[in-house]
C-alpha cells in the first residue's frame, strides 16, 4: 500500500498535522516519523506505521520511507547549513525510496532574492533541491504564525505596554500555526495538486499596529505600537536572552523560541513589503476559512507560540 508520510510529529506543527490527517485518511495509510521514539509509541499502539528518524544523516531514511507515496517535510527548527543538509537528506532518502511527491512547508515569497529574511534562504534552497530531484511537489508558503505575535503582545501587555519592533507599516496576513498544519494535512491527503505553489495566508492583511488594536479591543489592554530600528530590536532580544542564531542556547520557557537573526530580518522583510502575499489558497485547499486574529485573541490561551519541542542530535 502506498502511504502518506508525516515527518516531525514530535514538534508543535507535526503533532497538529498528525491529529488532523487522521480525520482525513485511515490509519493504515499513514506513516509517522520522529526523532524522539517515545512520541511514536502512542501512534504505534493505534496501528500506525512509525519510524525513528534522524535527518542529520541519510542513513535509514530510505527504509523509513519505503512504503510511502507522498511525504510531508516540515521545515526543521534550525537555520542555515545544518537545516539545508537535513532537508537535503530527507529529499535524497525519499527519492531513493520511490516517494512520488514531497509536500514542503516553506515561507511566503521564499524565492524572491530581494527578500531580506534569513529564514527564506533555506526555504529557497530546499524548494530548488526538491525541484531538481525530479519529484513532484507542493510548496506551502506559510505566512507568519499569529501565535508568535499574540505571545509577543502579552509580553508587552504585562510589561510597559509598548510593543516595540522593526516591522513599521508593513503588512502580513497572520495565520495560525494550527491552520498551517491543517493545510499540510490536506495537501498531503489531496490528489488534486501537482508541482504547485500554494500561499497559506490568514484572513486579512494587517500592519502590526492593526494587530495590536485587535488585541486591545478583545482584551481591554491599552498596548501601543512603536517602531524601532533593527539594531534596537536586536538589543531587546539580547536583553531577553534570545540567541542571535538557532545554534545558540535557548532559555527554557522563553516567550521568543526563535533566533533574533530570524526575527529581526523577518521584521525587515515585512517592513519592506516582502511578506504581504494574500490569497484564498487556504480555503481552496481545505474548504474552510482561516481563523481570524480576533478569534485567536478571544481564545488566546490556545494560541500561544509555546516552547521548541522538536529535537535533533
HELIX and SHEET records of a PDB file:
HELIX    1   1 UNK A   12  UNK A   21  1                                  10    
HELIX    2   2 UNK A   27  UNK A   29  5                                   3    
HELIX    3   3 UNK A   37  UNK A   45  1                                   9    
HELIX    4   4 UNK A   61  UNK A   64  1                                   4    
HELIX    5   5 UNK A   81  UNK A   97  1                                  17    
HELIX    6   6 UNK A  119  UNK A  133  1                                  15    
HELIX    7   7 UNK A  146  UNK A  157  1                                  12    
HELIX    8   8 UNK A  177  UNK A  189  1                                  13    
HELIX    9   9 UNK A  208  UNK A  219  1                                  12    
HELIX   10  10 UNK A  230  UNK A  240  1                                  11    
HELIX   11  11 UNK A  260  UNK A  271  1                                  12    
HELIX   12  12 UNK A  281  UNK A  286  1                                   6    
HELIX   13  13 UNK A  293  UNK A  298  1                                   6    
HELIX   14  14 UNK A  300  UNK A  302  5                                   3    
SHEET    1   A 7 UNK A  49  UNK A  52  0                                        
SHEET    2   A 7 UNK A  30  UNK A  34  1                                        
SHEET    3   A 7 UNK A   3  UNK A   6  1                                        
SHEET    4   A 7 UNK A  68  UNK A  73  1                                        
SHEET    5   A 7 UNK A 101  UNK A 107  1                                        
SHEET    6   A 7 UNK A 136  UNK A 142  1                                        
SHEET    7   A 7 UNK A 196  UNK A 200  1                                        
SHEET    1   B 2 UNK A 162  UNK A 165  0                                        
SHEET    2   B 2 UNK A 224  UNK A 227  1                                        
END                                                                             
